Amino acid sequence: MQLVHRYPRFRAALTMFATAALLIPPPAALASSHREAPITALDQKADITDWYVFRSPQRPDNIVMVLNVDPFLEPSNGPNYFPFDPGVLYEMKVDNNRDGMPDVTFQFRFKTDVRAPGVFTGLVGGLAGIPPITALDGPGSEGFNLRQTYTITMKTGSETKELGTGRTLFAVPTNVGPRTMPNYDALRAQGVYSLGGGVFSFAGTVADPFFIDLGAAFDSLNFRQAAGGGVLSDAIDADTSRNYAPNTLTGFNVNTIVLEVPITMLTSDKAMHTAGEKEAVLGTYATTSRQTVTVLPNPDTTGTWTQVQRLGNPLINELIIGTGSKDKFSTDVPTNDSQFASFVLDPLLATIFKSIGIPVPNAPRTDLLPLVQYRAPICPGCSSSDFGPVADLLRINVGIPPTAAPNRLGAIAGDLGGFPNGRRLNDDVVDIAARVVAGILVNPSLYATKIGDGVNMPAVQPSATFPFVAPAYSGRNSAHGGPGLPGCPSFAPNGLCPVQ
């Protein structure tokens, strides 16, 4: 996840910390963008919060791609709740020949239909003669007032194909509450579409799967002492069944697009490959774009599409790219990422870690290059001629099968089915990314500091079946977590999360 876009003050906290500890002056651009990340601060609907790619545990010959947008959705925030933006082009992109350019692209467009203009809320049911919402269409959908449909277009080279042709695909609304939606799980299930050929789709509002102690991160990395103060004990580090610090995302929803396709739709030769073959490795990323002219409130849009944001690895922009370069990084294409190579080879966060006594390798940090090139260990079959350009892509080796018992720390804990080989919903990328910057890929015995925030799992566990993301929190009955509030089962008997 891009902390700089969803949680821009994290970068400010790091910079302030570095300034105090190292007497390094902050970048000049920080003065104008200290409060928010520049490009998406004023465009939350186009803000990509997370990008996940993993082999399906349900259908192992398929790949699942999850694009989350529009952060911190308060479940009770009516009357219009959380529609996708019809003015945004949402795209999932796959490079299958190691040149950093997308060879397969899936485009998603949304359309909004206000079915009862005189009704004051977008979702209503169970009163005034309007039945509860039990269906996305037809009888039982009368109270589904602000309703959205979407289309999926697949592009490969010069070929364009509409997926789900002849079908109406409805985006699943948020969970308003038990009177309006007495069986939300059944309602949501209607938005899971099998489009033929092994393709499945889902779009709608879900419980945010990300997990982090944001308050501690914002306070200049002031992590809870009860959870180790930023360095976890062996026992806490190994515990994937509970949290030892508050998960700030508890109780918040996010909008998601989930697409599952056969691996053979994505590989360059439309075939399956073993992990040792270079053709098994795909590079992926997601983008949001807007047209150059928009006239509200329709919106009527014209002109060419302009990229607002992209997201590949949940590491690069959040921990590596300098604040003054973030807008350019967000709006540029991965094949131009060599201009940001200095941030990868000498990351500021590594210098911060070193200043507080954490062992860190010296620059240049060539150990970070597998995150931005086709190299081992993600691509063991790649030689130097296959590395490709420096490009921020979330790479996945589709020859590596799903893990029966996933480890939250993914590949750095020996679980090769997880990040940075793709990214699963339960991969603890906050802890993984920090440890990668601290040098664990160089030598796990020399650079083995167990950096972590004590939040080891999401507030709601993902589903074992498509679309895998958990249902949206109830607007009427949900609550948020935080210091001194429930959500940390380790602090029995009351399970309150620590303040200190």
C-alpha positions, -999 to 999 in steps of 0.1 A, spaced: 0 0 0 12 36 -7 15 52 27 25 84 10 -8 86 -8 -32 72 17 -12 84 48 10 112 35 21 124 70 41 91 73 66 106 49 65 139 68 72 120 100 101 102 85 116 135 72 111 153 105 127 123 123 157 123 99 161 161 102 162 159 140 184 128 142 208 135 113 206 172 107 196 165 72 176 194 58 142 184 44 135 187 7 124 222 -4 92 208 -18 82 196 16 71 230 26 43 231 1 32 195 5 37 188 41 1 182 50 -9 160 21 5 140 -8 4 163 -38 -14 145 -66 -41 126 -49 -48 148 -19 -75 166 -39 -86 135 -58 -94 108 -33 -117 88 -57 -86 82 -79 -64 73 -50 -52 37 -52 -48 25 -17 -36 -11 -24 -27 -34 -52 -27 -72 -46 -18 -100 -70 -17 -137 -60 -25 -172 -72 -60 -182 -63 -61 -207 -33 -95 -217 -46 -85 -222 -83 -47 -225 -83 -44 -222 -121 -59 -186 -118 -44 -153 -109 -64 -128 -86 -59 -91 -90 -73 -67 -64 -74 -29 -69 -85 -9 -39 -93 28 -42 -109 56 -21 -95 53 14 -110 56 49 -147 52 40 -167 56 72 -195 30 69 -222 52 83 -214 82 60 -247 85 40 -267 96 22 -248 89 -10 -222 65 5 -193 55 -17 -199 52 -55 -170 47 -79 -162 77 -100 -176 75 -136 -149 100 -146 -121 77 -136 -106 50 -158 -94 21 -135 -68 -2 -151 -50 -34 -142 -18 -39 -163 4 -69 -169 39 -71 -185 46 -106 -197 78 -102 -217 100 -83 -192 102 -50 -210 83 -30 -184 54 -22 -208 19 -36 -204 10 -64 -227 -24 -72 -212 -46 -44 -198 -80 -47 -181 -100 -15 -181 -130 -8 -158 -155 20 -163 -185 28 -141 -219 43 -148 -243 57 -122 -280 55 -123 -302 74 -99 -334 55 -100 -356 76 -77 -345 112 -79 -370 123 -53 -357 100 -26 -332 117 -2 -308 88 2 -289 65 -21 -299 33 -3 -332 28 17 -354 -1 26 -378 -15 52 -399 16 56 -425 39 39 -436 10 16 -401 4 3 -391 -32 9 -356 -41 23 -329 -43 -3 -324 -80 -10 -314 -79 -47 -292 -59 -70 -318 -59 -97 -355 -67 -100 -379 -73 -71 -361 -64 -38 -339 -38 -55 -365 -9 -53 -345 8 -25 -312 5 -44 -316 41 -56 -280 52 -64 -270 21 -84 -238 16 -105 -229 -8 -133 -195 -14 -148 -178 -27 -179 -146 -46 -183 -125 -42 -215 -94 -64 -221 -67 -51 -244 -38 -72 -258 -18 -55 -284 -42 -45 -312 -70 -66 -299 -98 -53 -277 -124 -76 -261 -153 -68 -238 -156 -93 -209 -191 -102 -198 -207 -91 -231 -245 -92 -229 -245 -91 -191 -252 -62 -167 -225 -61 -140 -237 -43 -108 -213 -29 -83 -222 -41 -48 -233 -13 -24 -220 -8 11 -237 -24 40 -261 3 53 -275 -18 82 -299 -46 91 -331 -28 84 -321 -17 49 -302 -49 41 -313 -77 63 -291 -103 46 -261 -84 33 -240 -115 26 -266 -129 3 -270 -95 -14 -232 -92 -19 -230 -127 -34 -252 -115 -63 -223 -93 -73 -199 -122 -78 -199 -128 -116 -186 -158 -135 -179 -144 -170 -170 -176 -187 -136 -190 -196 -125 -191 -160 -129 -153 -155 -146 -139 -124 -153 -103 -114 -165 -83 -84 -167 -46 -77 -181 -29 -46 -174 -16 -11 -156 -40 13 -139 -40 47 -104 -25 42 -80 -54 44 -49 -33 51 -35 -33 87 -12 -9 105 -8 12 136 -10 46 118 -12 67 149 22 54 160 37 58 126 25 94 123 40 103 157 75 102 143 76 64 144 66 64 181 55 27 182 38 12 213 63 0 239 39 -28 248 45 -42 213 82 -37 214 85 0 204 91 -9 168 112 -40 173 92 -71 179 101 -99 203 104 -134 189 70 -144 204 51 -114 190 68 -117 156 57 -153 153 21 -147 163 -2 -143 134 -34 -149 153 -37 -116 172 -26 -79 173 -4 -63 199 -12 -27 188 -42 -10 174 -51 -15 138 -62 20 126 -81 6 96 -105 -13 118 -141 -3 110 -132 15 77 -143 4 43 -127 8 9 -139 4 -27 -125 -26 -46 -123 -42 -80 -114 -78 -80 -107 -98 -112 -97 -134 -114 -84 -148 -147 -66 -180 -158 -28 -177 -158 -28 -187 -195 -46 -154 -203 -16 -135 -190 16 -153 -200 33 -144 -233 27 -178 -249 -7 -185 -232 9 -215 -214 17 -225 -179 54 -225 -168 75 -238 -140 91 -214 -115 125 -217 -131 113 -204 -164 115 -167 -171 81 -168 -189 65 -176 -155 72 -141 -141 47 -114 -147 51 -77 -138 19 -60 -127 6 -26 -117 -26 -6 -114 -35 29 -126 -62 55 -124 -67 81 -151 -89 111 -159 -97 128 -192 -81 162 -196 -114 182 -196 -141 175 -170 -173 196 -166 -192 189 -134 -218 178 -123 -225 153 -151 -195 147 -154 -190 154 -191 -154 145 -201 -134 149 -232 -98 147 -243 -71 121 -238 -67 101 -206 -41 114 -182 -27 91 -154 -34 103 -119 -18 75 -99 -1 42 -103 8 15 -78 30 -16 -82 51 -26 -52 37 -15 -18 73 -5 -9 87 19 -36 66 51 -33 59 47 4 94 42 17 118 51 -11 107 79 -34 115 115 -22 86 138 -15 96 162 -43 94 134 -69 62 118 -58 39 136 -83 62 128 -112 64 92 -100 26 88 -97 19 102 -132 48 86 -151 52 51 -166 73 24 -150 98 23 -179 109 58 -170 118 47 -134 155 49 -139 152 86 -131 143 75 -95 171 49 -92 191 69 -67 162 66 -42 164 28 -45 202 26 -43 205 49 -12 171 50 6 167 76 33 148 52 55 178 30 57 199 59 69 173 66 96 174 30 108 212 32 109 211 64 130 191 46 158 214 16 159 197 -8 135 224 -26 114 219 -17 78 240 -25 47 260 3 31 249 19 -2 246 13 -30 217 -10 -22 217 -34 -51 198 -59 -30 167 -38 -37 169 -42 -75 148 -74 -76 119 -51 -66 124 -30 -98 139 -56 -122 134 -92 -133 160 -108 -111 163 -137 -88 149 -147 -64 115 -138 -80 128 -147 -114 155 -174 -110 153 -181 -147 162 -146 -157 197 -138 -169 212 -103 -173 196 -100 -207 162 -105 -191 165 -80 -163 146 -53 -183 145 -16 -174 143 -3 -139 105 -3 -134 83 -4 -103 62 -35 -110 47 -60 -85 62 -91 -99 48 -126 -94 62 -159 -104 31 -178 -114 51 -211 -114 51 -210 -75 20 -226 -62 -2 -211 -35 9 -217 1 -12 -241 22 -3 -222 54 7 -186 45 32 -167 67 24 -130 72 61 -122 64 60 -139 30 92 -146 12 115 -132 39 102 -160 62 106 -186 35 70 -185 23 77 -180 -14 40 -176 -22 39 -142 -6 53 -106 -10 75 -96 -27 65 -125 -49 31 -109 -56 11 -98 -26 -17 -116 -7 -43 -99 15 -27 -111 47 9 -103 38 22 -78 64 39 -55 39 46 -28 66 69 -52 85 82 -68 53 90 -35 36 108 -21 66 129 -52 70 138 -53 33 150 -17 36 170 -27 67 188 -53 46 173 -87 52 177 -96 15 215 -90 18 220 -113 48 192 -125 71 216 -133 99 234 -99 98 204 -77 91 177 -95 111 162 -68 133 125 -77 137 111 -43 128 74 -41 132 44 -22 145 27 -51 164 -3 -52 140 1 -87 126 -33 -93 110 -63 -75 95 -93 -67 116 -115 -91 95 -100 -122 79 -103 -125 41 -126 -151 27 -112 -184 13 -133 -180 -18 -136 -153 -45 -137 -123 -42 -116 -130 -10 -120 -95 4 -142 -94 35 -178 -79 33 -183 -42 41 -187 -31 77 -223 -22 87 -230 15 87 -253 11 117 -234 -13 139 -196 -9 131 -170 7 153 -134 17 149 -104 5 168 -77 25 185 -56 29 216 -75 18 247 -102 2 226 -110 -35 219 -91 -52 191 -59 -66 206 -68 -101 220 -33 -105 234 -42 -80 262 -66 -104 279 -91 -104 295 -105 -72 280 -86 -72 248 -80 -35 249 -52 -22 227 -23 -5 245 -18 32 246 18 32 256 
